[in-house]
């Protein structure tokens, strides 16, 4: 077997669902797309998305010796097709149901690097990227034939849909690159516009154009301050992230239950969080104890409580009245504002 074949064999043996290889070459077309997206202001407050630009399309800026980019795809679909709305609970985006994928995938890739040594007969120079460095990873995944970028801006595999974590290993190995078989003259999504039509906040302003300033995931996870008044109704019952543009995608009818037990819903927060539990949290220690090792930690306690206020208001969940009133009396100014909004929404029913 060739080195490339051995690399892929090892990857599948270790449980990675998809693997592709592309050359570690600068991506001029994607650089231009990225810069246009940034100049339109679509990055909102995501400062990490607008700094250290060359690293996004030049792998050598991350690993000077880089010759190949190996992209790994990990299926995180839980097996549950439809997640119902539950009164008194907020919905959680699927990727955050289990343990923090950054740690889970990085640990597996670190083991992969060690097991690669006897396979190729030497220690290759490598750099692991587990959604932690500014690389245009969807562009390299597409270049390597892993899938195509859908109208919802996500990489879609024709084998298993879009519920995928992407990660990479940059290496000095000269591997045989895979080639995308997608016909660029045709839109792989066809005439389908479900993701654009069903987004409640119109964040997909055009096919493959996401404006983070309108995105539920941005406001409930990345943003640490106030959520604008005009955004709050559209958030619905999403307490952390949003899956709508994936749930309505026909390609996700291909999704199969993940074999990575760490990503199962019983390993973390699961699909729903109790509004009363979240709104009643008194300390950061309580929050950390509840969500240690979960992606939910990214929102921080006040962010999650802020989101819970909005969901309670949208659901007109009267049972949350006492804890919301307590936040108005004794809470942080950020929480007070959102609790007052929720109480007004509840009383209007």
Secondary structure, DSSP 8 states (H G I E B T S, - for coil): --HHHHHHHHHHHTT-SEEEEEE----HHHHHHHHHHHHTTTTTT-GGGSSSTHHHH-GGGT-TT--EEEEEEEE---S-S-----TTEEEE-GGGSSS-HHHHHHHHHHHHHHHHHHHHTS---EEEESS-S---HHHHHHHTTS-EE-TTSSEEBTTTBS-EEEEEEEES-----------TTS-TTTT--HHHHH-TT--EEETTEE-GGG-HHIIIII--S---HHHHHHHTTEEE---HHHHT-GGGGG----S-GGGSGGGSS-SEEEHHHHHT---HHHHHHHHTTSGGGGGHHHHHHHHHHHHHHHHT-GGGHHHHHHHHHHS-HHHHHHHHHHHHHHHT-
